[in-house]
Amino acid sequence: MTDGIALYLHFPFCKHKCCYCSFVSYAGRESEIPGYIDAMIEELNQRAKGECLSSVFFGGGTPSLILPDQLNRIMNAIRTLFDIAGKKTEVSLEANPGTIDEPYLAAIRQIGINRLSLGVQSLDDKTLVLLGRIHTADKARQAVRFARNSGFDNLSLDLIYGIPGQSLTDWQDTLKESVRLEPEHLSLYPLSLEDDVPLSGAIQNGELPAIDPDCTAEQYEAAEDYLAAEGYRHYEISNWAREDAECRHNTTYWQCEPYLGIGVAAHSYIDSHRQANTHDLDEYIRIYQLRELYQPEMVEEIAPETQLAEAIIMGLRLVKGIEFESMIDRFGIDVTDRYEREMDELIHWGLLESDGRSLRLTRRGRLLGNEVFWRFLPQ
């Protein structure tokens, strides 16, 4: 368990909406960024309670569209409103390689950003065009050089696999080149499409082949083997890291620890309650321009049985799995009794394994995680 609370700040602006993206983001509205930052700072002022921060994460959208002086305003507000003194809080910012240069990265490093997450997605130009990315493979390589020259020693690369038409060899080439860039962290995500995104429409219209689940699984297993051989520790279903480079912020989610979400569509989890902000950018800015009191769009109290299920499901995403004693300490429940039948079946099918002290997904189980997770949900 980590100390303190994690802070997430959602920045929903993009230069261009990618063809696969279903996140809450808006293209072509950069002129509204100053007003949005004013609104975010007002929300911070209303909701902060002087908590000790374990991590800060600027996500999006494209947070690298925030100018250094704007980012400095936000960081100064955070330092004023929260306790981050006396400890090295992980402060991450997601960046699009097509929006950054070396002076920008040097400036934000000085402001206090100490972890950079680059949305590389692919190092093949044709694939980047298919995904609707605004950068090229050369821009991605250049962004890594800029980051290193600017003093970043905690660098993560995001990559996507399972892309229509992407062969195993294509994926292995991207993996190998990504490792040659020597990032401390890699996040690998299978392409997942909502029905209303352009890439999904292209598949439905026959312009692109459908996603091949067998090829996707093969690519995932190839990544497991290759990254292990290259010294990356597989610590979560989709994440690999060098020693001590695991993402502290995301670990908060996987361990079901408290987090505060600021900005449009941001979610929070505090005191057994989940909250969500409005998805409407105009409404969000209006609320805080008028200094109206914070009013979440959704509030949900999480029942103890659901808390237990979520702790098991999220904990099983971690390669180390869940420890039975920690579940007893946290919930007063022995999961080996509560879920004896489910566990026996899943172990028999080769999806889970246990050493008597803990429970974890097998290699096959990581491919079929959803077949495991739903069995722990309250009936």
VOBA-1610 file (N, C-alpha, C; in pm, whole numbers, padded with zeros to 5 digits, always signed):
BEGIN
Met+00085-00118+00000Met+00000+00000+00000Met+00089+00125+00000Thr+00050+00226-00076Thr+00125+00350-00079Thr+00070+00446+00025Asp+00151+00547+00058Asp+00106+00650+00151Asp+00044+00764+00073Gly-00059+00826+00130Gly-00117+00945+00069Gly-00220+00912-00038Ile-00245+01012-00121Ile-00348+01004-00223Ile-00286+01039-00358Ala-00336+00979-00464Ala-00289+01010-00599Ala-00377+01120-00659Leu-00315+01208-00735Leu-00387+01318-00800Leu-00379+01302-00950Tyr-00496+01298-01015Tyr-00502+01290-01162Tyr-00564+01419-01215Leu-00504+01475-01318Leu-00557+01596-01383Leu-00581+01566-01530His-00707+01578-01572His-00741+01544-01710His-00738+01668-01797Phe-00661+01658-01906Phe-00645+01769-01999Phe-00701+01725-02135Pro-00823+01768-02170Pro-00896+01704-02280Pro-00872+01763-02419Phe-00767+01841-02437Phe-00745+01906-02567Phe-00647+01827-02652Cys-00674+01823-02783Cys-00586+01757-02880Cys-00579+01842-03006Lys-00467+01828-03077Lys-00460+01891-03209Lys-00546+01816-03309His-00552+01685-03291His-00627+01599-03384His-00672+01476-03308Lys-00796+01435-03329Lys-00849+01317-03263Lys-00805+01193-03340Cys-00738+01102-03272Cys-00691+00980-03337Cys-00808+00891-03377Cys-00786+00809-03479Cys-00894+00730-03539Cys-00950+00622-03446Tyr-00875+00586-03342Tyr-00916+00478-03251Tyr-00962+00530-03115Cys-00950+00662-03094Cys-00965+00718-02959Cys-01111+00736-02918Ser-01143+00684-02799Ser-01276+00705-02743Ser-01268+00779-02609Phe-01150+00832-02576Phe-01137+00911-02453Phe-01209+01044-02470Val-01239+01108-02358Val-01303+01240-02362Val-01195+01343-02399Ser-01197+01386-02524Ser-01101+01485-02572Ser-01163+01566-02685Tyr-01109+01685-02705Tyr-01165+01778-02802Tyr-01054+01832-02890Ala-01073+01822-03022Ala-00975+01874-03118Ala-01019+02013-03165Gly-00920+02098-03191Gly-00949+02230-03247Gly-01005+02332-03149Arg-00989+02309-03018Arg-01041+02404-02919Arg-00930+02456-02828Glu-00809+02464-02884Glu-00693+02506-02803Glu-00708+02646-02747Ser-00787+02732-02813Ser-00805+02869-02763Ser-00871+02872-02625Glu-00935+02762-02586Glu-01003+02757-02458Glu-00916+02703-02345Ile-00790+02673-02378Ile-00701+02617-02276Ile-00682+02710-02157Pro-00656+02842-02176Pro-00637+02928-02059Pro-00757+02927-01963Gly-00877+02935-02019Gly-00997+02930-01934Gly-01012+02797-01864Tyr-00973+02690-01931Tyr-00983+02556-01871Tyr-00885+02543-01754Ile-00765+02598-01770Ile-00668+02591-01661Ile-00716+02672-01541Asp-00776+02787-01567Asp-00837+02864-01457Asp-00941+02779-01384Ala-01022+02706-01460Ala-01126+02622-01401Ala-01065+02508-01319Met-00960+02446-01371Met-00895+02338-01299Met-00839+02387-01165Ile-00778+02504-01166Ile-00721+02558-01042Ile-00831+02590-00943Glu-00944+02639-00991Glu-01058+02664-00902Glu-01110+02532-00844Glu-01117+02427-00926Glu-01161+02299-00872Glu-01062+02248-00768Leu-00933+02262-00795Leu-00832+02224-00697Leu-00852+02298-00565Asn-00874+02428-00574Asn-00895+02509-00454Asn-01015+02460-00374Gln-01120+02418-00443Gln-01241+02374-00374Gln-01226+02234-00313Arg-01150+02147-00376Arg-01154+02006-00337Arg-01033+01959-00257Ala-00923+02030-00266Ala-00803+01989-00191Ala-00826+02005-00042Lys-00774+01908+00033Lys-00785+01912+00179Lys-00649+01896+00246Gly-00546+01938+00175Gly-00412+01931+00231Gly-00355+01792+00237Glu-00410+01700+00156Glu-00364+01561+00158Glu-00216+01551+00119Cys-00154+01444+00165Cys-00019+01409+00121Cys-00032+01337-00014Leu+00041+01384-00114Leu+00032+01325-00248Leu+00138+01218-00268Ser+00093+01101-00315Ser+00187+00996-00352Ser+00230+01009-00497Ser+00144+01069-00582Ser+00177+01086-00723Ser+00085+01191-00784Val+00131+01247-00895Val+00052+01342-00975Val+00063+01294-01120Phe-00050+01296-01192Phe-00049+01247-01329Phe-00132+01340-01416Phe-00067+01400-01517Phe-00136+01482-01617Phe-00168+01391-01736Gly-00298+01361-01755Gly-00340+01273-01863Gly-00433+01344-01960Gly-00465+01278-02071Gly-00547+01344-02170Gly-00617+01248-02264Gly-00651+01303-02384Gly-00602+01428-02442Gly-00451+01433-02461Thr-00405+01556-02479Thr-00263+01580-02503Thr-00214+01685-02405Pro-00172+01644-02285Pro-00124+01741-02186Pro-00002+01821-02230Ser+00074+01768-02327Ser+00191+01842-02373Ser+00155+01965-02455Leu+00026+01994-02470Leu-00018+02122-02526Leu-00021+02232-02420Ile-00007+02195-02294Ile-00003+02296-02186Ile+00131+02368-02193Leu+00129+02499-02202Leu+00252+02576-02207Leu+00324+02569-02072Pro+00457+02582-02072Pro+00530+02573-01945Pro+00480+02669-01837Asp+00449+02794-01874Asp+00403+02887-01770Asp+00266+02846-01716Gln+00182+02787-01802Gln+00053+02737-01756Gln+00071+02617-01664Leu+00162+02529-01702Leu+00190+02413-01620Leu+00248+02455-01485Asn+00329+02558-01486Asn+00387+02609-01362Asn+00278+02662-01268Arg+00178+02727-01324Arg+00065+02775-01242Arg-00004+02659-01172Ile-00028+02553-01247Ile-00095+02437-01189Ile-00008+02373-01081Met+00121+02356-01109Met+00210+02294-01012Met+00223+02379-00886Asn+00226+02510-00901Asn+00232+02597-00784Asn+00106+02583-00699Ala-00010+02571-00765Ala-00134+02550-00692Ala-00131+02418-00617Ile-00081+02314-00682Ile-00072+02182-00619Ile+00019+02188-00496Arg+00134+02254-00510Arg+00227+02263-00397Arg+00166+02341-00281Thr+00084+02440-00312Thr+00020+02520-00208Thr-00090+02442-00137Leu-00163+02361-00211Leu-00285+02298-00158Leu-00263+02159-00100Phe-00152+02094-00138Phe-00127+01957-00093Phe+00009+01950-00024Asp+00032+01838+00041Asp+00160+01813+00107Asp+00247+01726+00016Ile+00345+01788-00047Ile+00440+01710-00127Ile+00583+01743-00084Ala+00597+01810+00029Ala+00729+01849+00078Ala+00799+01728+00140Gly+00929+01725+00127Gly+01008+01624+00195Gly+01005+01487+00131Lys+00948+01473+00012Lys+00946+01343-00054Lys+00948+01364-00205Lys+00998+01267-00277Lys+01003+01280-00422Lys+00876+01221-00479Thr+00777+01305-00494Thr+00650+01261-00551Thr+00667+01237-00701Glu+00615+01125-00748Glu+00617+01097-00892Glu+00520+01192-00962Val+00571+01269-01058Val+00488+01365-01132Val+00502+01333-01280Ser+00398+01273-01338Ser+00401+01225-01476Ser+00322+01317-01568Leu+00368+01325-01691Leu+00293+01398-01794Leu+00293+01315-01922Glu+00174+01295-01979Glu+00163+01229-02108Glu+00196+01329-02218Ala+00272+01286-02317Ala+00314+01376-02425Ala+00301+01307-02559Asn+00257+01383-02657Asn+00254+01337-02795Asn+00385+01379-02862Pro+00457+01285-02923Pro+00585+01322-02984Pro+00574+01434-03086Gly+00456+01455-03144Gly+00439+01560-03244Gly+00414+01698-03186Thr+00421+01712-03053Thr+00388+01841-02991Thr+00500+01895-02903Ile+00616+01832-02901Ile+00720+01871-02806Ile+00853+01896-02875Asp+00935+01981-02812Asp+01073+01999-02855Asp+01160+02004-02730Glu+01291+02016-02751Glu+01383+02009-02637Glu+01365+02125-02539Pro+01349+02251-02586Pro+01327+02359-02489Pro+01201+02338-02405Tyr+01096+02285-02466Tyr+00973+02261-02390Tyr+00999+02157-02281Leu+01063+02047-02315Leu+01087+01941-02216Leu+01181+01988-02107Ala+01282+02068-02143Ala+01373+02121-02041Ala+01297+02212-01944Ala+01203+02290-01998Ala+01126+02381-01913Ala+01035+02305-01817Ile+00965+02202-01865Ile+00873+02132-01775Ile+00949+02045-01676Arg+01070+02002-01715Arg+01152+01927-01619Arg+01191+02017-01503Gln+01222+02141-01532Gln+01255+02238-01426Gln+01135+02268-01337Ile+01016+02264-01395Ile+00894+02293-01320Ile+00864+02182-01219Gly+00909+02060-01246Gly+00886+01953-01151Gly+00830+01825-01211Ile+00810+01821-01343Ile+00769+01696-01406Ile+00890+01603-01408Asn+00879+01487-01344Asn+00996+01398-01336Asn+00974+01262-01403Arg+00857+01245-01465Arg+00832+01122-01541Arg+00755+01159-01667Leu+00802+01111-01781Leu+00740+01143-01910Leu+00686+01016-01973Ser+00562+01022-02018Ser+00499+00909-02086Ser+00472+00949-02230Leu+00549+00893-02322Leu+00538+00930-02463Leu+00442+00837-02536Gly+00341+00895-02602Gly+00244+00817-02679Gly+00300+00783-02815Val+00397+00694-02819Val+00462+00655-02945Val+00367+00572-03030Gln+00304+00470-02971Gln+00207+00379-03032Gln+00264+00286-03138Ser+00351+00338-03224Ser+00417+00254-03325Ser+00541+00325-03374Leu+00636+00247-03427Leu+00752+00306-03493Leu+00753+00271-03641Asp+00632+00250-03694Asp+00612+00226-03837Asp+00523+00337-03891Asp+00572+00411-03989Asp+00499+00530-04037Asp+00363+00496-04095Lys+00352+00385-04169Lys+00222+00348-04226Lys+00120+00319-04116Thr+00165+00254-04010Thr+00075+00224-03899Thr+00033+00352-03828Leu+00125+00445-03812Leu+00092+00573-03748Leu-00013+00649-03829Val-00002+00646-03960Val-00103+00710-04045Val-00237+00641-04028Leu-00238+00508-04028Leu-00362+00433-04010Leu-00430+00469-03878Leu-00350+00488-03773Leu-00405+00521-03641Leu-00446+00668-03629Gly-00406+00749-03727Gly-00441+00890-03722Gly-00350+00972-03632Arg-00229+00923-03605Arg-00135+00997-03522Arg-00075+01112-03602Ile-00038+01220-03533Ile+00016+01337-03603Ile+00168+01336-03611His+00232+01236-03550His+00378+01230-03554His+00425+01116-03644Thr+00551+01120-03678Thr+00616+01013-03755Thr+00705+00932-03661Ala+00756+00821-03713Ala+00849+00741-03633Ala+00974+00822-03599Asp+01022+00902-03694Asp+01140+00986-03667Asp+01112+01086-03556Lys+00992+01142-03555Lys+00954+01235-03448Lys+00955+01166-03313Ala+00913+01042-03309Ala+00912+00966-03184Ala+01055+00943-03135Arg+01144+00903-03227Arg+01284+00882-03190Arg+01346+01014-03141Gln+01313+01120-03211Gln+01363+01252-03174Gln+01312+01294-03036Ala+01187+01263-03006Ala+01129+01298-02876Ala+01204+01230-02762Val+01247+01105-02785Val+01325+01035-02682Val+01458+01106-02660Arg+01524+01147-02769Arg+01651+01219-02755Arg+01629+01350-02680Phe+01522+01423-02716Phe+01492+01549-02647Phe+01473+01525-02498Ala+01401+01418-02464Ala+01373+01388-02323Ala+01503+01361-02246Arg+01590+01281-02304Arg+01716+01250-02237Arg+01804+01375-02224Asn+01809+01455-02329Asn+01890+01578-02324Asn+01835+01677-02222Ser+01705+01665-02191Ser+01641+01758-02097Ser+01645+01708-01953Gly+01707+01593-01932Gly+01725+01545-01796Gly+01625+01443-01748Phe+01539+01395-01835Phe+01442+01293-01794Phe+01511+01157-01783Asp+01505+01099-01662Asp+01563+00966-01643Asp+01456+00864-01606Asn+01330+00903-01624Asn+01218+00810-01603Asn+01123+00829-01721Leu+01144+00747-01821Leu+01073+00762-01949Leu+00993+00637-01980Ser+00866+00656-02014Ser+00779+00546-02052Ser+00733+00563-02196Leu+00725+00453-02268Leu+00673+00454-02404Leu+00544+00374-02409Asp+00440+00430-02470Asp+00314+00359-02494Asp+00316+00303-02635Leu+00280+00175-02648Leu+00272+00110-02779Leu+00140+00037-02792Ile+00090+00025-02915Ile-00034-00047-02943Ile-00004-00167-03032Tyr-00067-00280-03002Tyr-00054-00399-03086Tyr-00194-00450-03121Gly-00201-00554-03202Gly-00332-00604-03246Gly-00398-00512-03347Ile-00318-00438-03421Ile-00369-00342-03519Ile-00402-00416-03649Pro-00514-00383-03714Pro-00549-00451-03839Pro-00434-00447-03940Gly-00396-00563-03991Gly-00290-00571-04089Gly-00149-00576-04031Gln-00138-00563-03898Gln-00006-00566-03835Gln+00038-00711-03814Ser+00147-00750-03876Ser+00196-00888-03862Ser+00276-00902-03734Leu+00303-01026-03697Leu+00388-01052-03581Leu+00526-00990-03602Thr+00578-01000-03723Thr+00710-00942-03753Thr+00708-00790-03739Asp+00602-00727-03789Asp+00588-00581-03774Asp+00596-00542-03627Trp+00521-00615-03544Trp+00516-00585-03402Trp+00652-00609-03336Gln+00717-00716-03372Gln+00848-00745-03314Gln+00950-00638-03352Asp+00940-00586-03474Asp+01031-00479-03516Asp+01011-00354-03431Thr+00885-00317-03405Thr+00858-00201-03321Thr+00907-00224-03179Leu+00885-00344-03126Leu+00932-00376-02991Leu+01083-00364-02981Lys+01153-00424-03077Lys+01299-00423-03073Lys+01354-00281-03081Glu+01297-00202-03169Glu+01346-00064-03180Glu+01312+00016-03056Ser+01195-00011-02997Ser+01158+00059-02873Ser+01256+00028-02761Val+01296-00096-02750Val+01393-00135-02647Val+01528-00070-02673Arg+01564-00055-02799Arg+01691+00012-02831Arg+01691+00158-02786Leu+01573+00215-02771Leu+01562+00353-02721Leu+01582+00361-02570Glu+01588+00246-02505Glu+01620+00231-02363Glu+01525+00306-02268Pro+01395+00290-02286Pro+01302+00349-02189Pro+01308+00273-02057Glu+01275+00341-01947Glu+01267+00273-01819Glu+01137+00193-01806His+01038+00227-01888His+00904+00168-01872His+00839+00153-02008Leu+00761+00047-02023Leu+00683+00025-02147Leu+00541-00014-02111Ser+00445+00051-02176Ser+00304+00014-02163Ser+00257-00034-02300Leu+00206-00158-02305Leu+00164-00219-02431Leu+00015-00250-02424Tyr-00062-00192-02515Tyr-00207-00206-02510Tyr-00262-00266-02639Pro-00349-00366-02628Pro-00413-00418-02749Pro-00513-00315-02802Leu-00522-00302-02931Leu-00618-00209-02990Leu-00759-00251-02952Ser-00833-00158-02896Ser-00972-00182-02856Ser-01056-00068-02912Leu-01160-00100-02985Leu-01236+00001-03058Leu-01381+00008-03013Glu-01427+00129-02986Glu-01570+00153-02967Glu-01635+00165-03105Asp-01766+00142-03110Asp-01835+00141-03240Asp-01834+00275-03311Asp-01822+00386-03234Asp-01838+00518-03294Asp-01706+00583-03338Val-01594+00510-03332Val-01467+00570-03373Val-01441+00538-03520Pro-01370+00627-03593Pro-01350+00608-03738Pro-01286+00475-03775Leu-01191+00427-03697Leu-01124+00302-03732Leu-01220+00184-03728Ser-01314+00189-03635Ser-01416+00085-03629Ser-01504+00088-03753Gly-01538+00209-03797Gly-01617+00222-03919Gly-01545+00170-04041Ala-01413+00194-04047Ala-01335+00145-04161Ala-01334-00008-04166Ile-01331-00072-04050Ile-01336-00219-04046Ile-01473-00268-04088Gln-01578-00205-04037Gln-01715-00245-04070Gln-01743-00228-04219Asn-01681-00126-04281Asn-01703-00101-04424Asn-01613-00185-04513Gly-01529-00267-04455Gly-01442-00352-04534Gly-01317-00284-04585Glu-01290-00161-04539Glu-01170-00090-04582Glu-01045-00145-04514Leu-01064-00206-04395Leu-00954-00266-04321Leu-00996-00405-04275Pro-00900-00495-04257Pro-00937-00627-04202Pro-00976-00614-04056Ala-01054-00708-04008Ala-01095-00708-03868Ala-00974-00738-03780Ile-00983-00696-03654Ile-00879-00730-03557Ile-00876-00882-03540Asp-00758-00940-03548Asp-00741-01085-03538Asp-00701-01121-03394Pro-00793-01179-03315Pro-00760-01209-03175Pro-00646-01308-03158Asp-00632-01401-03250Asp-00522-01498-03241Asp-00387-01430-03264Cys-00383-01342-03362Cys-00260-01268-03389Cys-00228-01175-03272Thr-00331-01113-03216Thr-00313-01024-03102Thr-00253-01100-02984Ala-00304-01220-02957Ala-00251-01302-02848Ala-00106-01341-02875Glu-00077-01375-03000Glu+00059-01414-03037Glu+00155-01296-03016Gln+00110-01177-03050Gln+00193-01059-03032Gln+00219-01032-02883Tyr+00117-01051-02802Tyr+00132-01029-02658Tyr+00233-01127-02599Glu+00222-01253-02635Glu+00314-01353-02582Glu+00457-01328-02631Ala+00469-01281-02753Ala+00602-01247-02805Ala+00663-01134-02724Ala+00580-01037-02686Ala+00628-00926-02603Ala+00672-00975-02466Glu+00594-01065-02405Glu+00633-01120-02275Glu+00771-01183-02281Asp+00794-01266-02382Asp+00921-01337-02393Asp+01037-01242-02422Tyr+01016-01152-02517Tyr+01125-01063-02559Tyr+01164-00965-02448Leu+01064-00905-02384Leu+01096-00806-02281Leu+01159-00869-02158Ala+01119-00992-02126Ala+01185-01063-02016Ala+01333-01084-02048Ala+01361-01122-02172Ala+01500-01146-02212Ala+01582-01017-02212Glu+01513-00903-02229Glu+01581-00774-02232Glu+01588-00707-02095Gly+01544-00778-01990Gly+01559-00726-01855Gly+01446-00640-01803Tyr+01331-00643-01871Tyr+01214-00569-01823Tyr+01128-00661-01738Arg+01087-00613-01622Arg+01003-00693-01534Arg+00857-00669-01568His+00786-00777-01593His+00643-00770-01621His+00570-00760-01488Tyr+00518-00640-01455Tyr+00458-00623-01323Tyr+00306-00605-01326Glu+00250-00580-01443Glu+00105-00567-01459Glu+00070-00615-01598Ile-00053-00658-01620Ile-00091-00719-01748Ile-00033-00644-01868Ser-00041-00512-01867Ser-00001-00434-01984Ser+00126-00353-01963Asn+00200-00378-01853Asn+00311-00288-01819Asn+00437-00363-01778Trp+00551-00311-01825Trp+00683-00365-01799Trp+00775-00251-01753Ala+00869-00283-01665Ala+00956-00177-01614Ala+01095-00228-01581Arg+01193-00139-01589Arg+01324-00165-01532Arg+01309-00160-01379Glu+01413-00196-01308Glu+01407-00200-01163Glu+01370-00063-01106Asp+01271-00062-01015Asp+01224+00059-00945Asp+01162+00163-01038Ala+01119+00123-01157Ala+01060+00220-01250Ala+00911+00194-01275Glu+00848+00113-01190Glu+00704+00091-01203Glu+00630+00224-01187Cys+00519+00238-01257Cys+00440+00361-01247Cys+00365+00362-01113Arg+00408+00449-01022Arg+00345+00456-00890Arg+00199+00501-00900His+00173+00593-00992His+00037+00645-01002His-00062+00537-01043Asn-00031+00464-01149Asn-00124+00361-01195Asn-00136+00247-01094Thr-00030+00223-01017Thr-00038+00121-00914Thr-00144+00156-00810Thr-00168+00285-00791Thr-00276+00329-00702Thr-00409+00270-00746Tyr-00436+00273-00875Tyr-00562+00218-00927Tyr-00569+00067-00907Trp-00459+00000-00938Trp-00458-00147-00931Trp-00469-00197-00787Gln-00428-00113-00692Gln-00438-00152-00552Gln-00562-00093-00485Cys-00649-00030-00567Cys-00775+00027-00517Cys-00751+00124-00402Glu-00651+00208-00416Glu-00621+00311-00317Glu-00684+00443-00360Pro-00695+00541-00270Pro-00768+00663-00301Pro-00699+00752-00404Tyr-00779+00813-00490Tyr-00727+00909-00586Tyr-00829+01018-00609Leu-00779+01136-00642Leu-00862+01253-00668Leu-00844+01292-00813Gly-00956+01303-00886Gly-00953+01339-01027Gly-01003+01480-01048Ile-00925+01561-01121Ile-00957+01701-01148Ile-00971+01720-01298Gly-01075+01792-01340Gly-01094+01823-01481Gly-01214+01754-01541Val-01241+01782-01666Val-01354+01724-01739Val-01344+01571-01737Ala-01455+01506-01701Ala-01469+01360-01706Ala-01376+01286-01610Ala-01309+01359-01521Ala-01218+01294-01427Ala-01296+01220-01319His-01244+01105-01277His-01305+01024-01172His-01221+01030-01045Ser-01289+01014-00932Ser-01223+01009-00802Ser-01272+00887-00726Tyr-01188+00840-00635Tyr-01226+00730-00546Tyr-01174+00763-00407Ile-01264+00805-00321Ile-01227+00853-00188Ile-01332+00806-00088Asp-01285+00751+00025Asp-01375+00710+00134Asp-01488+00620+00084Ser-01453+00522+00004Ser-01549+00422-00046Ser-01655+00481-00138His-01630+00598-00191His-01722+00661-00287His-01648+00689-00418Arg-01714+00659-00529Arg-01662+00692-00661Arg-01739+00813-00713Gln-01667+00909-00767Gln-01729+01031-00820Gln-01680+01056-00962Ala-01763+01123-01042Ala-01724+01157-01179Ala-01764+01301-01209Asn-01675+01374-01274Asn-01705+01510-01317Asn-01783+01509-01448Thr-01843+01622-01479Thr-01916+01637-01604Thr-01825+01610-01725His-01883+01551-01830His-01811+01528-01955His-01818+01650-02048Asp-01896+01750-02012Asp-01923+01865-02097Asp-01819+01973-02071Leu-01731+01998-02168Leu-01625+02096-02150Leu-01681+02235-02122Asp-01781+02277-02198Asp-01839+02410-02178Asp-01899+02423-02038Glu-01968+02320-01993Glu-02029+02323-01860Glu-01922+02328-01752Tyr-01815+02251-01771Tyr-01708+02250-01671Tyr-01647+02389-01655Ile-01612+02452-01767Ile-01551+02585-01761Ile-01649+02685-01700Arg-01777+02677-01738Arg-01878+02771-01685Arg-01890+02761-01533Ile-01895+02637-01483Ile-01912+02616-01339Ile-01804+02688-01260Tyr-01682+02674-01304Tyr-01572+02728-01224Tyr-01541+02873-01255Gln-01580+02922-01374Gln-01571+03065-01400Gln-01663+03141-01307Leu-01780+03084-01280Leu-01877+03146-01189Leu-01848+03111-01043Arg-01746+03029-01020Arg-01705+02986-00886Arg-01819+02916-00812Glu-01896+02842-00889Glu-02000+02761-00826Glu-01934+02647-00749Leu-02002+02596-00649Leu-01946+02488-00569Leu-01939+02359-00650Tyr-01834+02283-00624Tyr-01816+02155-00693Tyr-01936+02065-00675Gln-01985+02014-00787Gln-02099+01924-00785Gln-02072+01811-00883Pro-02040+01691-00834Pro-02008+01582-00927Pro-02129+01541-01010Glu-02102+01494-01131Glu-02209+01445-01218Glu-02262+01311-01168Met-02174+01235-01102Met-02212+01104-01052Met-02143+01079-00918Val-02218+01026-00823Val-02162+00981-00696Val-02215+00841-00669Glu-02126+00749-00640Glu-02166+00611-00615Glu-02095+00559-00491Glu-02171+00512-00394Glu-02110+00449-00278Glu-02081+00303-00312Ile-01959+00260-00289Ile-01918+00125-00324Ile-01940+00034-00205Ala-02031-00061-00220Ala-02065-00155-00112Ala-01944-00242-00079Pro-01933-00288+00047Pro-01818-00370+00087Pro-01794-00491-00002Glu-01902-00559-00045Glu-01886-00677-00130Glu-01824-00639-00264Thr-01863-00522-00316Thr-01806-00475-00442Thr-01662-00430-00424Gln-01633-00368-00311Gln-01495-00329-00282Gln-01403-00451-00281Leu-01450-00559-00219Leu-01371-00682-00216Leu-01348-00735-00357Ala-01456-00741-00436Ala-01444-00792-00573Ala-01348-00707-00656Glu-01357-00575-00642Glu-01270-00487-00718Glu-01124-00502-00675Ala-01101-00521-00544Ala-00965-00539-00495Ala-00904-00668-00552Ile-00986-00772-00564Ile-00937-00898-00621Ile-00910-00882-00771Ile-01006-00826-00842Ile-00994-00812-00987Ile-00877-00722-01024Met-00867-00605-00960Met-00758-00514-00991Met-00624-00571-00945Gly-00625-00638-00829Gly-00502-00698-00780Gly-00450-00809-00869Leu-00541-00882-00932Leu-00500-00989-01023Leu-00440-00934-01153Arg-00464-00808-01182Arg-00397-00746-01296Arg-00246-00739-01273Leu-00207-00728-01146Leu-00066-00727-01112Leu-00009-00868-01126Val+00107-00880-01183Val+00165-01012-01207Val+00189-01086-01076Lys+00219-01013-00969Lys+00239-01079-00839Lys+00107-01125-00778Gly-00006-01075-00829Gly-00137-01118-00781Gly-00175-01058-00648Ile-00260-01129-00573Ile-00308-01081-00443Ile-00259-01174-00333Glu-00234-01117-00217Glu-00194-01195-00100Glu-00316-01219-00013Phe-00338-01342+00028Phe-00456-01376+00107Phe-00458-01301+00240Glu-00342-01287+00305Glu-00338-01218+00434Glu-00378-01072+00421Ser-00336-01009+00311Ser-00371-00867+00293Ser-00521-00851+00273Met-00587-00948+00209Met-00731-00943+00194Met-00801-00959+00330Ile-00746-01045+00414Ile-00802-01061+00549Ile-00784-00933+00629Asp-00664-00874+00622Asp-00638-00751+00696Asp-00729-00637+00650Arg-00753-00633+00521Arg-00828-00520+00465Arg-00979-00538+00477Phe-01026-00662+00457Phe-01171-00684+00450Phe-01223-00781+00557Gly-01132-00845+00629Gly-01174-00944+00727Gly-01234-01068+00664Ile-01194-01097+00540Ile-01251-01210+00466Ile-01140-01296+00410Asp-01153-01425+00428Asp-01060-01522+00369Asp-01114-01558+00230Val-01048-01508+00126Val-01099-01529-00010Val-01091-01676-00049Thr-01003-01753+00016Thr-00997-01896-00018Thr-01123-01969+00026Asp-01191-01915+00127Asp-01321-01971+00167Asp-01433-01912+00084Arg-01431-01779+00070Arg-01541-01711+00000Arg-01550-01756-00146Tyr-01436-01775-00210Tyr-01436-01805-00354Tyr-01372-01942-00381Glu-01390-02036-00291Glu-01325-02167-00305Glu-01360-02235-00437Arg-01488-02238-00471Arg-01531-02307-00594Arg-01474-02238-00717Glu-01485-02104-00720Glu-01436-02030-00837Glu-01286-02048-00854Met-01213-02042-00743Met-01068-02057-00750Met-01028-02197-00796Asp-01095-02298-00742Asp-01063-02435-00782Asp-01083-02456-00932Glu-01195-02403-00984Glu-01222-02418-01128Glu-01116-02346-01212Leu-01084-02223-01174Leu-00990-02144-01253Leu-00848-02200-01246Ile-00812-02256-01133Ile-00681-02322-01121Ile-00680-02450-01207His-00791-02523-01203His-00803-02645-01284His-00791-02614-01433Trp-00847-02502-01475Trp-00843-02463-01617Trp-00710-02397-01656Gly-00621-02378-01560Gly-00491-02321-01590Gly-00490-02171-01606Leu-00590-02103-01549Leu-00597-01958-01560Leu-00544-01888-01435Leu-00547-01957-01321Leu-00493-01904-01195Leu-00396-02005-01137Glu-00306-01955-01052Glu-00218-02043-00977Glu-00200-01985-00837Ser-00176-02073-00739Ser-00161-02030-00601Ser-00048-02107-00535Asp+00025-02036-00446Asp+00129-02101-00367Asp+00086-02118-00222Gly-00045-02099-00197Gly-00097-02109-00062Gly-00099-01978+00014Arg-00020-01882-00032Arg-00016-01750+00032Arg-00073-01641-00058Ser-00071-01668-00188Ser-00117-01567-00283Ser-00182-01634-00403Leu-00248-01551-00484Leu-00320-01598-00603Leu-00282-01508-00718Arg-00251-01566-00833Arg-00212-01484-00946Arg-00258-01549-01077Leu-00265-01466-01180Leu-00295-01517-01313Leu-00176-01595-01367Thr-00204-01701-01440Thr-00099-01770-01515Thr-00072-01694-01644Arg+00026-01738-01717Arg+00052-01677-01849Arg-00074-01685-01936Arg-00139-01800-01936Arg-00263-01814-02014Arg-00373-01726-01955Gly-00374-01715-01824Gly-00475-01633-01759Gly-00463-01486-01794Arg-00340-01439-01818Arg-00323-01299-01857Arg-00383-01272-01995Leu-00387-01375-02079Leu-00451-01360-02210Leu-00603-01362-02199Leu-00654-01430-02097Leu-00798-01451-02082Leu-00849-01392-01951Gly-00794-01276-01916Gly-00825-01216-01788Gly-00973-01194-01763Asn-01046-01151-01863Asn-01189-01124-01843Asn-01267-01250-01808Glu-01219-01365-01854Glu-01283-01492-01818Glu-01263-01523-01669Val-01159-01465-01612Val-01132-01482-01469Val-01208-01379-01387Phe-01198-01254-01427Phe-01244-01143-01344Phe-01393-01149-01311Trp-01475-01182-01410Trp-01620-01173-01387Trp-01666-01271-01281Arg-01588-01376-01256Arg-01628-01476-01160Arg-01619-01426-01015Phe-01552-01314-00995Phe-01540-01259-00861Phe-01640-01146-00834Leu-01720-01112-00935Leu-01819-01005-00918Leu-01935-01052-00830Pro-01993-00961-00752Pro-02110-00999-00671Pro-02223-01049-00758Gln-02289-01155-00715Gln-02399-01213-00792Gln-02531-01142-00759
//
